[in-house]
Amino acid sequence: MAQKAKKDRAKANISSLNNLHIGTLAINTSFLLFNLIFKRRSLVAYLIFSIPCGVAEYILETTGRPKYDANTKALKSAGEDLAAPGLTEYMFDIIWVTWLSLVCVILFGNWGWIVYSVVPVYGAYKGYGLLGLARGMMGGAQQGQMPDEQAAMAGNRKQRRAA
């Protein structure tokens, strides 16, 4: 039962990465076969829009894949948690949006790439939220604003000193 949590995370990561690679292979193969057999779609757009997906998948693979000792087959590192919120979650979202875009391109033509515009729009939305949060933190510190309770206590001290 030693390191059960690490072993469980390693199994979950292996399963997630295998499903991710199988899904990517299936979607990309379907797109390329459809492109060759039925209707031509833009391969330049395909290559350009597949780059972020490939980069995200590579990063998830290198950080999430468990590492084992070659001789003893013992678990050295379970890898980063692929179910973690934050950047890992956003990388999975980029991959899934790319898959959805490929399916839309197969079904609706090159106009299906418009679905991919969700990625920069969502990134701008999140960035604007973080910028607003940072601005709020900096604004309060620069203006010397204090919460209401502290302001009331400070006012009372001034009143006590004046009396």
Buried (B, 14 or more C-beta within 10 A) or exposed (E): EEEEEBBEBBEBBBEBBEEBEEBBEEBBEEBBEBBEEEEEBBEEBBEEBBEBBBEBBEBBBEBBBBEEEEEEEEBEEBBBBBEEEEEBEBBBBBBEBBBBBBBBBBEEEEEBBEBBEBBEEBEEEEEEEEEEEEEEEEEEEEEEEEEEEEEEEEEEEEEEEEE
